Amino acid sequence: MVVVDTVTLLKLIHDGFAISKESGDDEVFNAAQSLLSILVYHLRHPLAELDANHGENIRFLEAAVKRRRRTQTARRRSAGTAG
């Protein structure tokens, strides 16, 4: 069982949807959509208990968001902008 903060999970889902929209990545979209359904179920609770499969989706989305942020930072640096 994985216990997560629902606000942090919502931010991760939001970032996942943004990445999938920009890149057309169906795997990221499916992970975000799956986690959103669980989040909605736990909406009134500050912590959500998720099974191991959803824990894997969280780790997958976290990695995708980190990769995207590194890519965007590298692009800004190469373009000579600060942000």
N, C-alpha and C positions, 0 to 999 in steps of 0.2 A: 504494500500500500504506500502511496506517495501523498504527502500532505503539502498543499501549496497555498500561498496567499492569493486570494481571488483577484485583487487589484493588479498584482504583478502578472498574473496569468492573463488578464484582460489586455494589458499592454503588449505582452508577447504575442497574443492572438492578433491584435491590431497590426503589429509589425509584420507578422506572417502573411496576413492578407495583402498588405501593401507590397511586400516582396513578390507574392504570387501574381499580383496585378501587373507589376512592372515587367516581370520576367516570363510570365505565362507558365510558371512551375506548378504543375498539377499536384505533385507530391506535397509541396509546402501548403497549397490551398487545402488539400484534403486533411492534413494534420491540423491546420488552424480551424477548419470547420468541425472536425471531430472534438477538439478541445472546447470550442464555443458551445457545443451542445451540452457538454458536461458542466461548463461554467454556468450556463443558464439554469441548470438543475440546482446548482449550489448558490445561486445569486444572493440569497438572504443570509449567507454565512460567510464570515471573514476567512475561513479556511475550508478548502475542499479536499476530500479524500478521493484519490483516483487510483485505478488499478495500474498494474505494471505497464500495460500497453499504452495507456495515456501518459505515463511517466516517460516512456520512450519517445512519444510525440513531442513532449515538452523539451527533452534534450535535443531532438532533431530540429525543432523550431529555434531553440536558443543558438544552435550552431549555425543555422541559416541566417539568422539576424546578425550574428557576429561577423560572418563572412561578408554580408552585405555592407555593414558599417565599415569594415576594413577597406572594401572596394571603393566606397564613396569617399572615404578619407583620402585614399591614394589618388583618386581622380581630382579632388579639390587641391591637393598638394601639387599635382602635375599641372593643373590649370593656373596655379598661382593665387588661389583664393584661400581665405582663412575659414570659410564656413558658410 
